[in-house]
Amino acid sequence: MPNGRQQVPVIIDCDTGVDDALALLFAVRHPGIDLRAVTCVAGNTDVDGVVRNTLTVLERAGAADVPVARGAERPLIEAPRSARHVHGHDGMGDLALPAPRRTPVDADAVTLLRREILASPRPVTLVPTAPLTNIALLLRTHPEVTRNIERIVFMGGAAGAGNATPVAEFNVWHDPEAAAITLTAGVPITMYGLDVFTRVVVPGDDVRRLRASDEPGARLAGDLLAHRPAHPDSRPDDPGEDSGGLGDAGALCAVADPEGLTTHRLPVEVSLAPGPARGQTIVDRRPRVGESELHEGTREQTLVDVGLDVDVQRYVKLYLTTVEHLTP
């Protein structure tokens, strides 16, 4: 439990998604996290598929009472662009999971976010593992919520190479304007980007053990990890290559155990101009200002706690211990 004290009130905004599902399983079962709500946004698949997947995962995890709301079905400006080639046609690795038995709450995502944030007795940690469309709409529509947000820990961005483009990570690239709004809202932000996202990998022996579990949540985690091979060219059906990346779930590990993530507070801005750099998170790691600032002046930039290193074994152990041995 963070600091060995009270639970951290958490709201997840997701586009479930194989690794979003891994994150939900962890959040439900970690004793230091109080998962107050989940909101859904288009990203890995369409928003209705995201809602269906989210409800199914929560039921499998034994947390069917967590409120879930449908959010934005497209980015603020761009057309929606899914990642089904990564997550399968249904967004969940085409595992043929049963349809959920319940429906989302009778409120949109922004309404549920506002309600749960303001109702929380302690400041909430928002964990978006998806394009930031819902979060930007919330912050623009109800800026008063910032007084009860402790921090935003988002999976997105990259200080180095991207994946959607050579320099842009998918979640930020999918809705760059939403990311720019979120980063400039005046809330403390941790960026759990590709620089650490790809490094936390569960070994194949552990994946196989999870898949053989009699407990539905642990077994689902194993099946999802098997669909997320650690190496892009690996095949899930290859017994020698079935280690799996935690992906988004690492951002929840960073909430539960922040000491496992090494961050540096650095200026970050989002490239919004058309062209190959659109959606890039420009992370300024220079030790001093350069000629641009000397000749043109210093622009106002947002300081973000950027994840640049991670204790891989610590987070793998944390994830496995939580998903296998704890119940909600």
C-alpha positions as protocol buffer text, in pm:
chain_id: "A"
residue {
  index: 1
  type: MET
  ca { x: 0 y: 0 z: 0 }
}
residue {
  index: 2
  type: PRO
  ca { x: 147 y: 342 z: -94 }
}
residue {
  index: 3
  type: ASN
  ca { x: 325 y: 488 z: 210 }
}
residue {
  index: 4
  type: GLY
  ca { x: 182 y: 199 z: 413 }
}
residue {
  index: 5
  type: ARG
  ca { x: -129 y: 404 z: 489 }
}
residue {
  index: 6
  type: GLN
  ca { x: -470 y: 465 z: 340 }
}
residue {
  index: 7
  type: GLN
  ca { x: -598 y: 338 z: 9 }
}
residue {
  index: 8
  type: VAL
  ca { x: -548 y: 566 z: -290 }
}
residue {
  index: 9
  type: PRO
  ca { x: -881 y: 666 z: -448 }
}
residue {
  index: 10
  type: VAL
  ca { x: -839 y: 589 z: -820 }
}
residue {
  index: 11
  type: ILE
  ca { x: -1048 y: 642 z: -1132 }
}
residue {
  index: 12
  type: ILE
  ca { x: -935 y: 470 z: -1451 }
}
residue {
  index: 13
  type: ASP
  ca { x: -1016 y: 613 z: -1793 }
}
residue {
  index: 14
  type: CYS
  ca { x: -950 y: 341 z: -2050 }
}
residue {
  index: 15
  type: ASP
  ca { x: -1000 y: 203 z: -2399 }
}
residue {
  index: 16
  type: THR
  ca { x: -1005 y: -167 z: -2301 }
}
residue {
  index: 17
  type: GLY
  ca { x: -784 y: -315 z: -2478 }
}
residue {
  index: 18
  type: VAL
  ca { x: -572 y: -612 z: -2376 }
}
residue {
  index: 19
  type: ASP
  ca { x: -335 y: -421 z: -2151 }
}
residue {
  index: 20
  type: ASP
  ca { x: -609 y: -193 z: -2016 }
}
residue {
  index: 21
  type: ALA
  ca { x: -777 y: -515 z: -1903 }
}
residue {
  index: 22
  type: LEU
  ca { x: -456 y: -618 z: -1728 }
}
residue {
  index: 23
  type: ALA
  ca { x: -459 y: -279 z: -1555 }
}
residue {
  index: 24
  type: LEU
  ca { x: -821 y: -321 z: -1443 }
}
residue {
  index: 25
  type: LEU
  ca { x: -748 y: -664 z: -1296 }
}
residue {
  index: 26
  type: PHE
  ca { x: -461 y: -520 z: -1096 }
}
residue {
  index: 27
  type: ALA
  ca { x: -652 y: -213 z: -974 }
}
residue {
  index: 28
  type: VAL
  ca { x: -944 y: -423 z: -851 }
}
residue {
  index: 29
  type: ARG
  ca { x: -722 y: -657 z: -654 }
}
residue {
  index: 30
  type: HIS
  ca { x: -454 y: -435 z: -506 }
}
residue {
  index: 31
  type: PRO
  ca { x: -531 y: -356 z: -139 }
}
residue {
  index: 32
  type: GLY
  ca { x: -382 y: -7 z: -168 }
}
residue {
  index: 33
  type: ILE
  ca { x: -617 y: 101 z: -447 }
}
residue {
  index: 34
  type: ASP
  ca { x: -978 y: 207 z: -404 }
}
residue {
  index: 35
  type: LEU
  ca { x: -1116 y: 183 z: -757 }
}
residue {
  index: 36
  type: ARG
  ca { x: -1406 y: 427 z: -752 }
}
residue {
  index: 37
  type: ALA
  ca { x: -1511 y: 425 z: -1118 }
}
residue {
  index: 38
  type: VAL
  ca { x: -1405 y: 342 z: -1472 }
}
residue {
  index: 39
  type: THR
  ca { x: -1478 y: 558 z: -1775 }
}
residue {
  index: 40
  type: CYS
  ca { x: -1450 y: 447 z: -2137 }
}
residue {
  index: 41
  type: VAL
  ca { x: -1328 y: 620 z: -2451 }
}
residue {
  index: 42
  type: ALA
  ca { x: -1268 y: 521 z: -2812 }
}
residue {
  index: 43
  type: GLY
  ca { x: -913 y: 415 z: -2883 }
}
residue {
  index: 44
  type: ASN
  ca { x: -803 y: 53 z: -2911 }
}
residue {
  index: 45
  type: THR
  ca { x: -1152 y: -23 z: -3040 }
}
residue {
  index: 46
  type: ASP
  ca { x: -1482 y: 166 z: -3071 }
}
residue {
  index: 47
  type: VAL
  ca { x: -1630 y: 303 z: -2751 }
}
residue {
  index: 48
  type: ASP
  ca { x: -1917 y: 54 z: -2733 }
}
residue {
  index: 49
  type: GLY
  ca { x: -1666 y: -230 z: -2758 }
}
residue {
  index: 50
  type: VAL
  ca { x: -1460 y: -63 z: -2486 }
}
residue {
  index: 51
  type: VAL
  ca { x: -1764 y: -49 z: -2257 }
}
residue {
  index: 52
  type: ARG
  ca { x: -1843 y: -416 z: -2322 }
}
residue {
  index: 53
  type: ASN
  ca { x: -1485 y: -524 z: -2259 }
}
residue {
  index: 54
  type: THR
  ca { x: -1457 y: -318 z: -1941 }
}
residue {
  index: 55
  type: LEU
  ca { x: -1775 y: -460 z: -1791 }
}
residue {
  index: 56
  type: THR
  ca { x: -1666 y: -814 z: -1880 }
}
residue {
  index: 57
  type: VAL
  ca { x: -1324 y: -773 z: -1718 }
}
residue {
  index: 58
  type: LEU
  ca { x: -1469 y: -626 z: -1400 }
}
residue {
  index: 59
  type: GLU
  ca { x: -1712 y: -917 z: -1373 }
}
residue {
  index: 60
  type: ARG
  ca { x: -1430 y: -1168 z: -1421 }
}
residue {
  index: 61
  type: ALA
  ca { x: -1230 y: -988 z: -1155 }
}
residue {
  index: 62
  type: GLY
  ca { x: -1519 y: -1002 z: -907 }
}
residue {
  index: 63
  type: ALA
  ca { x: -1582 y: -626 z: -913 }
}
residue {
  index: 64
  type: ALA
  ca { x: -1913 y: -596 z: -1091 }
}
residue {
  index: 65
  type: ASP
  ca { x: -2022 y: -312 z: -861 }
}
residue {
  index: 66
  type: VAL
  ca { x: -1763 y: -60 z: -988 }
}
residue {
  index: 67
  type: PRO
  ca { x: -1954 y: 205 z: -1189 }
}
residue {
  index: 68
  type: VAL
  ca { x: -1867 y: 222 z: -1559 }
}
residue {
  index: 69
  type: ALA
  ca { x: -1963 y: 502 z: -1799 }
}
residue {
  index: 70
  type: ARG
  ca { x: -1951 y: 543 z: -2176 }
}
residue {
  index: 71
  type: GLY
  ca { x: -1749 y: 841 z: -2296 }
}
residue {
  index: 72
  type: ALA
  ca { x: -1629 y: 1003 z: -2616 }
}
residue {
  index: 73
  type: GLU
  ca { x: -1667 y: 799 z: -2933 }
}
residue {
  index: 74
  type: ARG
  ca { x: -1408 y: 1002 z: -3124 }
}
residue {
  index: 75
  type: PRO
  ca { x: -1120 y: 1244 z: -3061 }
}
residue {
  index: 76
  type: LEU
  ca { x: -1181 y: 1617 z: -3030 }
}
residue {
  index: 77
  type: ILE
  ca { x: -1075 y: 1686 z: -3389 }
}
residue {
  index: 78
  type: GLU
  ca { x: -937 y: 1374 z: -3556 }
}
residue {
  index: 79
  type: ALA
  ca { x: -1139 y: 1081 z: -3687 }
}
residue {
  index: 80
  type: PRO
  ca { x: -1119 y: 770 z: -3466 }
}
residue {
  index: 81
  type: ARG
  ca { x: -832 y: 534 z: -3552 }
}
residue {
  index: 82
  type: SER
  ca { x: -842 y: 200 z: -3371 }
}
residue {
  index: 83
  type: ALA
  ca { x: -562 y: -42 z: -3283 }
}
residue {
  index: 84
  type: ARG
  ca { x: -748 y: -364 z: -3363 }
}
residue {
  index: 85
  type: HIS
  ca { x: -440 y: -498 z: -3541 }
}
residue {
  index: 86
  type: VAL
  ca { x: -277 y: -511 z: -3195 }
}
residue {
  index: 87
  type: HIS
  ca { x: -571 y: -594 z: -2969 }
}
residue {
  index: 88
  type: GLY
  ca { x: -785 y: -812 z: -3196 }
}
residue {
  index: 89
  type: HIS
  ca { x: -1115 y: -740 z: -3365 }
}
residue {
  index: 90
  type: ASP
  ca { x: -1301 y: -722 z: -3034 }
}
residue {
  index: 91
  type: GLY
  ca { x: -1019 y: -530 z: -2862 }
}
residue {
  index: 92
  type: MET
  ca { x: -962 y: -817 z: -2619 }
}
residue {
  index: 93
  type: GLY
  ca { x: -744 y: -1055 z: -2813 }
}
residue {
  index: 94
  type: ASP
  ca { x: -1049 y: -1226 z: -2971 }
}
residue {
  index: 95
  type: LEU
  ca { x: -1073 y: -1448 z: -2663 }
}
residue {
  index: 96
  type: ALA
  ca { x: -1448 y: -1499 z: -2717 }
}
residue {
  index: 97
  type: LEU
  ca { x: -1532 y: -1382 z: -2366 }
}
residue {
  index: 98
  type: PRO
  ca { x: -1899 y: -1387 z: -2265 }
}
residue {
  index: 99
  type: ALA
  ca { x: -2104 y: -1071 z: -2289 }
}
residue {
  index: 100
  type: PRO
  ca { x: -2135 y: -879 z: -1960 }
}
residue {
  index: 101
  type: ARG
  ca { x: -2447 y: -925 z: -1753 }
}
residue {
  index: 102
  type: ARG
  ca { x: -2486 y: -558 z: -1667 }
}
residue {
  index: 103
  type: THR
  ca { x: -2490 y: -225 z: -1845 }
}
residue {
  index: 104
  type: PRO
  ca { x: -2302 y: 101 z: -1785 }
}
residue {
  index: 105
  type: VAL
  ca { x: -2445 y: 365 z: -1552 }
}
residue {
  index: 106
  type: ASP
  ca { x: -2705 y: 607 z: -1680 }
}
residue {
  index: 107
  type: ALA
  ca { x: -2458 y: 893 z: -1710 }
}
residue {
  index: 108
  type: ASP
  ca { x: -2186 y: 991 z: -1954 }
}
residue {
  index: 109
  type: ALA
  ca { x: -1819 y: 963 z: -1865 }
}
residue {
  index: 110
  type: VAL
  ca { x: -1765 y: 1332 z: -1791 }
}
residue {
  index: 111
  type: THR
  ca { x: -2064 y: 1335 z: -1555 }
}
residue {
  index: 112
  type: LEU
  ca { x: -1943 y: 1025 z: -1371 }
}
residue {
  index: 113
  type: LEU
  ca { x: -1588 y: 1161 z: -1349 }
}
residue {
  index: 114
  type: ARG
  ca { x: -1708 y: 1489 z: -1200 }
}
residue {
  index: 115
  type: ARG
  ca { x: -1941 y: 1316 z: -955 }
}
residue {
  index: 116
  type: GLU
  ca { x: -1686 y: 1066 z: -827 }
}
residue {
  index: 117
  type: ILE
  ca { x: -1400 y: 1316 z: -803 }
}
residue {
  index: 118
  type: LEU
  ca { x: -1599 y: 1571 z: -606 }
}
residue {
  index: 119
  type: ALA
  ca { x: -1761 y: 1304 z: -386 }
}
residue {
  index: 120
  type: SER
  ca { x: -1432 y: 1144 z: -285 }
}
residue {
  index: 121
  type: PRO
  ca { x: -1335 y: 1217 z: 78 }
}
residue {
  index: 122
  type: ARG
  ca { x: -970 y: 1236 z: -31 }
}
residue {
  index: 123
  type: PRO
  ca { x: -812 y: 1366 z: -353 }
}
residue {
  index: 124
  type: VAL
  ca { x: -840 y: 1125 z: -644 }
}
residue {
  index: 125
  type: THR
  ca { x: -563 y: 989 z: -864 }
}
residue {
  index: 126
  type: LEU
  ca { x: -679 y: 976 z: -1226 }
}
residue {
  index: 127
  type: VAL
  ca { x: -517 y: 702 z: -1433 }
}
residue {
  index: 128
  type: PRO
  ca { x: -593 y: 739 z: -1804 }
}
residue {
  index: 129
  type: THR
  ca { x: -462 y: 442 z: -2003 }
}
residue {
  index: 130
  type: ALA
  ca { x: -621 y: 567 z: -2324 }
}
residue {
  index: 131
  type: PRO
  ca { x: -649 y: 873 z: -2546 }
}
residue {
  index: 132
  type: LEU
  ca { x: -718 y: 1170 z: -2319 }
}
residue {
  index: 133
  type: THR
  ca { x: -1044 y: 1286 z: -2480 }
}
residue {
  index: 134
  type: ASN
  ca { x: -1265 y: 1228 z: -2175 }
}
residue {
  index: 135
  type: ILE
  ca { x: -1014 y: 1391 z: -1943 }
}
residue {
  index: 136
  type: ALA
  ca { x: -981 y: 1701 z: -2161 }
}
residue {
  index: 137
  type: LEU
  ca { x: -1360 y: 1736 z: -2184 }
}
residue {
  index: 138
  type: LEU
  ca { x: -1384 y: 1704 z: -1805 }
}
residue {
  index: 139
  type: LEU
  ca { x: -1116 y: 1965 z: -1738 }
}
residue {
  index: 140
  type: ARG
  ca { x: -1265 y: 2212 z: -1984 }
}
residue {
  index: 141
  type: THR
  ca { x: -1627 y: 2159 z: -1873 }
}
residue {
  index: 142
  type: HIS
  ca { x: -1575 y: 2126 z: -1497 }
}
residue {
  index: 143
  type: PRO
  ca { x: -1243 y: 2287 z: -1401 }
}
residue {
  index: 144
  type: GLU
  ca { x: -1353 y: 2285 z: -1037 }
}
residue {
  index: 145
  type: VAL
  ca { x: -1263 y: 1915 z: -1019 }
}
residue {
  index: 146
  type: THR
  ca { x: -893 y: 2000 z: -1012 }
}
residue {
  index: 147
  type: ARG
  ca { x: -922 y: 2091 z: -644 }
}
residue {
  index: 148
  type: ASN
  ca { x: -984 y: 1725 z: -561 }
}
residue {
  index: 149
  type: ILE
  ca { x: -740 y: 1561 z: -804 }
}
residue {
  index: 150
  type: GLU
  ca { x: -417 y: 1453 z: -637 }
}
residue {
  index: 151
  type: ARG
  ca { x: -239 y: 1361 z: -960 }
}
residue {
  index: 152
  type: ILE
  ca { x: -291 y: 1234 z: -1313 }
}
residue {
  index: 153
  type: VAL
  ca { x: -80 y: 927 z: -1391 }
}
residue {
  index: 154
  type: PHE
  ca { x: -129 y: 866 z: -1761 }
}
residue {
  index: 155
  type: MET
  ca { x: -4 y: 596 z: -1993 }
}
residue {
  index: 156
  type: GLY
  ca { x: 105 y: 785 z: -2298 }
}
residue {
  index: 157
  type: GLY
  ca { x: 376 y: 977 z: -2470 }
}
residue {
  index: 158
  type: ALA
  ca { x: 743 y: 903 z: -2518 }
}
residue {
  index: 159
  type: ALA
  ca { x: 1067 y: 1083 z: -2456 }
}
residue {
  index: 160
  type: GLY
  ca { x: 1227 y: 864 z: -2723 }
}
residue {
  index: 161
  type: ALA
  ca { x: 1077 y: 672 z: -3012 }
}
residue {
  index: 162
  type: GLY
  ca { x: 704 y: 648 z: -3073 }
}
residue {
  index: 163
  type: ASN
  ca { x: 489 y: 360 z: -3195 }
}
residue {
  index: 164
  type: ALA
  ca { x: 204 y: 523 z: -3389 }
}
residue {
  index: 165
  type: THR
  ca { x: 466 y: 729 z: -3575 }
}
residue {
  index: 166
  type: PRO
  ca { x: 844 y: 739 z: -3537 }
}
residue {
  index: 167
  type: VAL
  ca { x: 802 y: 1001 z: -3263 }
}
residue {
  index: 168
  type: ALA
  ca { x: 440 y: 979 z: -3140 }
}
residue {
  index: 169
  type: GLU
  ca { x: 287 y: 726 z: -2900 }
}
residue {
  index: 170
  type: PHE
  ca { x: -63 y: 597 z: -2986 }
}
residue {
  index: 171
  type: ASN
  ca { x: -270 y: 747 z: -2704 }
}
residue {
  index: 172
  type: VAL
  ca { x: -134 y: 1099 z: -2754 }
}
residue {
  index: 173
  type: TRP
  ca { x: -130 y: 1066 z: -3134 }
}
residue {
  index: 174
  type: HIS
  ca { x: -495 y: 956 z: -3131 }
}
residue {
  index: 175
  type: ASP
  ca { x: -602 y: 1288 z: -2974 }
}
residue {
  index: 176
  type: PRO
  ca { x: -314 y: 1537 z: -2950 }
}
residue {
  index: 177
  type: GLU
  ca { x: -539 y: 1832 z: -2860 }
}
residue {
  index: 178
  type: ALA
  ca { x: -682 y: 1641 z: -2564 }
}
residue {
  index: 179
  type: ALA
  ca { x: -332 y: 1558 z: -2444 }
}
residue {
  index: 180
  type: ALA
  ca { x: -226 y: 1922 z: -2472 }
}
residue {
  index: 181
  type: ILE
  ca { x: -530 y: 2035 z: -2270 }
}
residue {
  index: 182
  type: THR
  ca { x: -462 y: 1775 z: -2001 }
}
residue {
  index: 183
  type: LEU
  ca { x: -94 y: 1863 z: -1967 }
}
residue {
  index: 184
  type: THR
  ca { x: -172 y: 2233 z: -1919 }
}
residue {
  index: 185
  type: ALA
  ca { x: -458 y: 2199 z: -1668 }
}
residue {
  index: 186
  type: GLY
  ca { x: -245 y: 2277 z: -1363 }
}
residue {
  index: 187
  type: VAL
  ca { x: -269 y: 1928 z: -1211 }
}
residue {
  index: 188
  type: PRO
  ca { x: 47 y: 1732 z: -1112 }
}
residue {
  index: 189
  type: ILE
  ca { x: 115 y: 1477 z: -1386 }
}
residue {
  index: 190
  type: THR
  ca { x: 322 y: 1161 z: -1417 }
}
residue {
  index: 191
  type: MET
  ca { x: 389 y: 1037 z: -1769 }
}
residue {
  index: 192
  type: TYR
  ca { x: 423 y: 659 z: -1789 }
}
residue {
  index: 193
  type: GLY
  ca { x: 533 y: 651 z: -2151 }
}
residue {
  index: 194
  type: LEU
  ca { x: 687 y: 410 z: -2398 }
}
residue {
  index: 195
  type: ASP
  ca { x: 1030 y: 458 z: -2240 }
}
residue {
  index: 196
  type: VAL
  ca { x: 917 y: 233 z: -1952 }
}
residue {
  index: 197
  type: PHE
  ca { x: 596 y: 82 z: -2095 }
}
residue {
  index: 198
  type: THR
  ca { x: 773 y: -174 z: -2311 }
}
residue {
  index: 199
  type: ARG
  ca { x: 1022 y: -287 z: -2050 }
}
residue {
  index: 200
  type: VAL
  ca { x: 799 y: -457 z: -1791 }
}
residue {
  index: 201
  type: VAL
  ca { x: 763 y: -813 z: -1919 }
}
residue {
  index: 202
  type: VAL
  ca { x: 616 y: -1117 z: -1741 }
}
residue {
  index: 203
  type: PRO
  ca { x: 826 y: -1433 z: -1807 }
}
residue {
  index: 204
  type: GLY
  ca { x: 670 y: -1718 z: -2000 }
}
residue {
  index: 205
  type: ASP
  ca { x: 665 y: -1956 z: -1701 }
}
residue {
  index: 206
  type: ASP
  ca { x: 451 y: -1710 z: -1508 }
}
residue {
  index: 207
  type: VAL
  ca { x: 219 y: -1653 z: -1804 }
}
residue {
  index: 208
  type: ARG
  ca { x: 165 y: -2029 z: -1839 }
}
residue {
  index: 209
  type: ARG
  ca { x: 96 y: -2063 z: -1467 }
}
residue {
  index: 210
  type: LEU
  ca { x: -166 y: -1788 z: -1484 }
}
residue {
  index: 211
  type: ARG
  ca { x: -333 y: -1948 z: -1785 }
}
residue {
  index: 212
  type: ALA
  ca { x: -362 y: -2277 z: -1594 }
}
residue {
  index: 213
  type: SER
  ca { x: -524 y: -2112 z: -1290 }
}
residue {
  index: 214
  type: ASP
  ca { x: -870 y: -2217 z: -1171 }
}
residue {
  index: 215
  type: GLU
  ca { x: -944 y: -1859 z: -1066 }
}
residue {
  index: 216
  type: PRO
  ca { x: -1117 y: -1664 z: -1348 }
}
residue {
  index: 217
  type: GLY
  ca { x: -935 y: -1335 z: -1299 }
}
residue {
  index: 218
  type: ALA
  ca { x: -586 y: -1486 z: -1283 }
}
residue {
  index: 219
  type: ARG
  ca { x: -663 y: -1709 z: -1583 }
}
residue {
  index: 220
  type: LEU
  ca { x: -784 y: -1408 z: -1781 }
}
residue {
  index: 221
  type: ALA
  ca { x: -462 y: -1222 z: -1695 }
}
residue {
  index: 222
  type: GLY
  ca { x: -262 y: -1514 z: -1834 }
}
residue {
  index: 223
  type: ASP
  ca { x: -464 y: -1529 z: -2155 }
}
residue {
  index: 224
  type: LEU
  ca { x: -425 y: -1154 z: -2203 }
}
residue {
  index: 225
  type: LEU
  ca { x: -49 y: -1165 z: -2141 }
}
residue {
  index: 226
  type: ALA
  ca { x: -17 y: -1446 z: -2393 }
}
residue {
  index: 227
  type: HIS
  ca { x: -176 y: -1213 z: -2649 }
}
residue {
  index: 228
  type: ARG
  ca { x: 84 y: -944 z: -2568 }
}
residue {
  index: 229
  type: PRO
  ca { x: 416 y: -1109 z: -2657 }
}
residue {
  index: 230
  type: ALA
  ca { x: 719 y: -923 z: -2529 }
}
residue {
  index: 231
  type: HIS
  ca { x: 867 y: -908 z: -2879 }
}
residue {
  index: 232
  type: PRO
  ca { x: 662 y: -777 z: -3174 }
}
residue {
  index: 233
  type: ASP
  ca { x: 755 y: -1070 z: -3399 }
}
residue {
  index: 234
  type: SER
  ca { x: 661 y: -1334 z: -3141 }
}
residue {
  index: 235
  type: ARG
  ca { x: 354 y: -1554 z: -3192 }
}
residue {
  index: 236
  type: PRO
  ca { x: 122 y: -1621 z: -2896 }
}
residue {
  index: 237
  type: ASP
  ca { x: 110 y: -1990 z: -2996 }
}
residue {
  index: 238
  type: ASP
  ca { x: 488 y: -2030 z: -2985 }
}
residue {
  index: 239
  type: PRO
  ca { x: 569 y: -2204 z: -2651 }
}
residue {
  index: 240
  type: GLY
  ca { x: 918 y: -2055 z: -2649 }
}
residue {
  index: 241
  type: GLU
  ca { x: 802 y: -1697 z: -2689 }
}
residue {
  index: 242
  type: ASP
  ca { x: 505 y: -1655 z: -2457 }
}
residue {
  index: 243
  type: SER
  ca { x: 634 y: -1393 z: -2216 }
}
residue {
  index: 244
  type: GLY
  ca { x: 395 y: -1099 z: -2208 }
}
residue {
  index: 245
  type: GLY
  ca { x: 425 y: -724 z: -2161 }
}
residue {
  index: 246
  type: LEU
  ca { x: 225 y: -558 z: -1882 }
}
residue {
  index: 247
  type: GLY
  ca { x: 181 y: -244 z: -2088 }
}
residue {
  index: 248
  type: ASP
  ca { x: -83 y: -15 z: -1935 }
}
residue {
  index: 249
  type: ALA
  ca { x: -87 y: -214 z: -1612 }
}
residue {
  index: 250
  type: GLY
  ca { x: 254 y: -67 z: -1532 }
}
residue {
  index: 251
  type: ALA
  ca { x: 90 y: 272 z: -1478 }
}
residue {
  index: 252
  type: LEU
  ca { x: -124 y: 118 z: -1203 }
}
residue {
  index: 253
  type: CYS
  ca { x: 183 y: -43 z: -1053 }
}
residue {
  index: 254
  type: ALA
  ca { x: 334 y: 305 z: -1042 }
}
residue {
  index: 255
  type: VAL
  ca { x: 32 y: 426 z: -843 }
}
residue {
  index: 256
  type: ALA
  ca { x: 50 y: 137 z: -597 }
}
residue {
  index: 257
  type: ASP
  ca { x: 430 y: 147 z: -569 }
}
residue {
  index: 258
  type: PRO
  ca { x: 565 y: 478 z: -700 }
}
residue {
  index: 259
  type: GLU
  ca { x: 919 y: 402 z: -580 }
}
residue {
  index: 260
  type: GLY
  ca { x: 954 y: 143 z: -855 }
}
residue {
  index: 261
  type: LEU
  ca { x: 938 y: 416 z: -1120 }
}
residue {
  index: 262
  type: THR
  ca { x: 1223 y: 663 z: -1171 }
}
residue {
  index: 263
  type: THR
  ca { x: 1094 y: 997 z: -1293 }
}
residue {
  index: 264
  type: HIS
  ca { x: 1253 y: 1326 z: -1388 }
}
residue {
  index: 265
  type: ARG
  ca { x: 1060 y: 1653 z: -1375 }
}
residue {
  index: 266
  type: LEU
  ca { x: 1100 y: 1792 z: -1724 }
}
residue {
  index: 267
  type: PRO
  ca { x: 928 y: 2039 z: -1958 }
}
residue {
  index: 268
  type: VAL
  ca { x: 686 y: 1859 z: -2191 }
}
residue {
  index: 269
  type: GLU
  ca { x: 468 y: 1987 z: -2471 }
}
residue {
  index: 270
  type: VAL
  ca { x: 256 y: 1817 z: -2737 }
}
residue {
  index: 271
  type: SER
  ca { x: 319 y: 1882 z: -3105 }
}
residue {
  index: 272
  type: LEU
  ca { x: -11 y: 1986 z: -3264 }
}
residue {
  index: 273
  type: ALA
  ca { x: 105 y: 2096 z: -3608 }
}
residue {
  index: 274
  type: PRO
  ca { x: 17 y: 1879 z: -3909 }
}
residue {
  index: 275
  type: GLY
  ca { x: 291 y: 1653 z: -4034 }
}
residue {
  index: 276
  type: PRO
  ca { x: 508 y: 1366 z: -3916 }
}
residue {
  index: 277
  type: ALA
  ca { x: 566 y: 1509 z: -3566 }
}
residue {
  index: 278
  type: ARG
  ca { x: 195 y: 1556 z: -3481 }
}
residue {
  index: 279
  type: GLY
  ca { x: 120 y: 1391 z: -3147 }
}
residue {
  index: 280
  type: GLN
  ca { x: 481 y: 1385 z: -3031 }
}
residue {
  index: 281
  type: THR
  ca { x: 542 y: 1457 z: -2663 }
}
residue {
  index: 282
  type: ILE
  ca { x: 842 y: 1685 z: -2683 }
}
residue {
  index: 283
  type: VAL
  ca { x: 1041 y: 1619 z: -2365 }
}
residue {
  index: 284
  type: ASP
  ca { x: 1316 y: 1874 z: -2301 }
}
residue {
  index: 285
  type: ARG
  ca { x: 1607 y: 1688 z: -2142 }
}
residue {
  index: 286
  type: ARG
  ca { x: 1871 y: 1950 z: -2214 }
}
residue {
  index: 287
  type: PRO
  ca { x: 2077 y: 2064 z: -1913 }
}
residue {
  index: 288
  type: ARG
  ca { x: 2057 y: 2428 z: -2026 }
}
residue {
  index: 289
  type: VAL
  ca { x: 1866 y: 2647 z: -2269 }
}
residue {
  index: 290
  type: GLY
  ca { x: 1973 y: 2653 z: -2631 }
}
residue {
  index: 291
  type: GLU
  ca { x: 2000 y: 2904 z: -2912 }
}
residue {
  index: 292
  type: SER
  ca { x: 1625 y: 2903 z: -2974 }
}
residue {
  index: 293
  type: GLU
  ca { x: 1553 y: 3033 z: -2625 }
}
residue {
  index: 294
  type: LEU
  ca { x: 1844 y: 3277 z: -2634 }
}
residue {
  index: 295
  type: HIS
  ca { x: 1725 y: 3432 z: -2960 }
}
residue {
  index: 296
  type: GLU
  ca { x: 1347 y: 3394 z: -2932 }
}
residue {
  index: 297
  type: GLY
  ca { x: 1279 y: 3381 z: -2558 }
}
residue {
  index: 298
  type: THR
  ca { x: 1161 y: 3098 z: -2337 }
}
residue {
  index: 299
  type: ARG
  ca { x: 814 y: 2956 z: -2405 }
}
residue {
  index: 300
  type: GLU
  ca { x: 587 y: 2857 z: -2118 }
}
residue {
  index: 301
  type: GLN
  ca { x: 611 y: 2479 z: -2077 }
}
residue {
  index: 302
  type: THR
  ca { x: 449 y: 2230 z: -1843 }
}
residue {
  index: 303
  type: LEU
  ca { x: 669 y: 2042 z: -1599 }
}
residue {
  index: 304
  type: VAL
  ca { x: 580 y: 1672 z: -1597 }
}
residue {
  index: 305
  type: ASP
  ca { x: 724 y: 1384 z: -1394 }
}
residue {
  index: 306
  type: VAL
  ca { x: 844 y: 1173 z: -1687 }
}
residue {
  index: 307
  type: GLY
  ca { x: 909 y: 803 z: -1628 }
}
residue {
  index: 308
  type: LEU
  ca { x: 1252 y: 723 z: -1767 }
}
residue {
  index: 309
  type: ASP
  ca { x: 1348 y: 407 z: -1576 }
}
residue {
  index: 310
  type: VAL
  ca { x: 1158 y: 128 z: -1403 }
}
residue {
  index: 311
  type: ASP
  ca { x: 1241 y: -158 z: -1167 }
}
residue {
  index: 312
  type: VAL
  ca { x: 1116 y: -435 z: -1392 }
}
residue {
  index: 313
  type: GLN
  ca { x: 1140 y: -725 z: -1148 }
}
residue {
  index: 314
  type: ARG
  ca { x: 974 y: -523 z: -873 }
}
residue {
  index: 315
  type: TYR
  ca { x: 669 y: -447 z: -1088 }
}
residue {
  index: 316
  type: VAL
  ca { x: 645 y: -800 z: -1230 }
}
residue {
  index: 317
  type: LYS
  ca { x: 646 y: -942 z: -878 }
}
residue {
  index: 318
  type: LEU
  ca { x: 396 y: -680 z: -763 }
}
residue {
  index: 319
  type: TYR
  ca { x: 161 y: -760 z: -1049 }
}
residue {
  index: 320
  type: LEU
  ca { x: 175 y: -1136 z: -1010 }
}
residue {
  index: 321
  type: THR
  ca { x: 136 y: -1125 z: -632 }
}
residue {
  index: 322
  type: THR
  ca { x: -163 y: -896 z: -661 }
}
residue {
  index: 323
  type: VAL
  ca { x: -350 y: -1075 z: -939 }
}
residue {
  index: 324
  type: GLU
  ca { x: -284 y: -1430 z: -816 }
}
residue {
  index: 325
  type: HIS
  ca { x: -311 y: -1406 z: -442 }
}
residue {
  index: 326
  type: LEU
  ca { x: -552 y: -1126 z: -356 }
}
residue {
  index: 327
  type: THR
  ca { x: -927 y: -1110 z: -391 }
}
residue {
  index: 328
  type: PRO
  ca { x: -1136 y: -794 z: -428 }
}
